[in-house]
Structure formats: C-alpha cells, structure tokens
Amino acid sequence: MSNLLGVPETRLPEDPAALALAEGELPEQVAENYPASSLVWAALSEHALSEHHAVEAYAYARTGYHRGLDSLRKAGWRGQGPVPWEHEPNRGFLRSLAALSRAAGAIGETDEERRCADFLRDSSALGARELGL
C-alpha cells in the first residue's frame, strides 16, 4: 500500500522484545537484552511519564525514537512516508515518538513537542489517534 504521493509505507520486522514484554519480563531487563528495540524504550518512557519523571521519560523516548529511526532506515525508509500503526512492529517507533512529544512538553520543549506530534500524525494518522495525539 502507498499514500497518495506514491511514497511507499515502511513495515518494520518483528521485534523480539515484544514477546519478552508480553511474557512479563521487566522492561529494564528487556532493554538490556534488546537495546535496539524502540518498543522497550517506549514502554520505559510511558512508565516514567505515568510516574511524573519527565526527564527520565524524555531520555527513554529519545533513545526509542533514534533506535526506531535506525530500524526504519534499515527497512528502506527514506525520511518520509507512512509508517502504519496497523503493522504491529511499527508501534514501538510510533509510541516512542508520541512519548517523546509528551515528555518534551513536560520539560518545556514546546517546539519539539509540536514537531514530534506532527511527525507522528504524518507517519500514521491512526497511530496518532490511538496514542491520543
């Protein structure tokens, strides 16, 4: 599937961290075993946000965002185009991006908060809606 501009969507490969998290492993341990997983960094960031630890949330989300960009590039992404929420392995990157937007807002980085929210909506409108942005 592609968008109206003809830029193909990017689909990341399965993330082994997803299974480890689903089986109840602690996110900190999963991050040690799968540091390239944007999903585990998103989970850590979301937890830190829920505990009102904005600085830690920002650091986790930024790590997940950059690990996700690395994965997207390996999958053929060229800096634009859809990253569909419907493809579950993409959700780690999209969740990291949403968490980065929220954490940036929590520490007063409003330009980054807005940029990340816009990037999320441009990547996956459904993902942005599912993630409340």
Buried (B, 14 or more C-beta within 10 A) or exposed (E): EEEEEEBEBBBBEEBBBBEBBEEEBEBEEBBEEBEBBBBBBBBBBBBBBEEEBBEBBBBBBBBBBBBBBEBBEEBEBEEEBBBBBEBBBBBBBBBBBBBBBBBBBBEEBEEBBEBBBEBBBBBBEEBBEBBEB
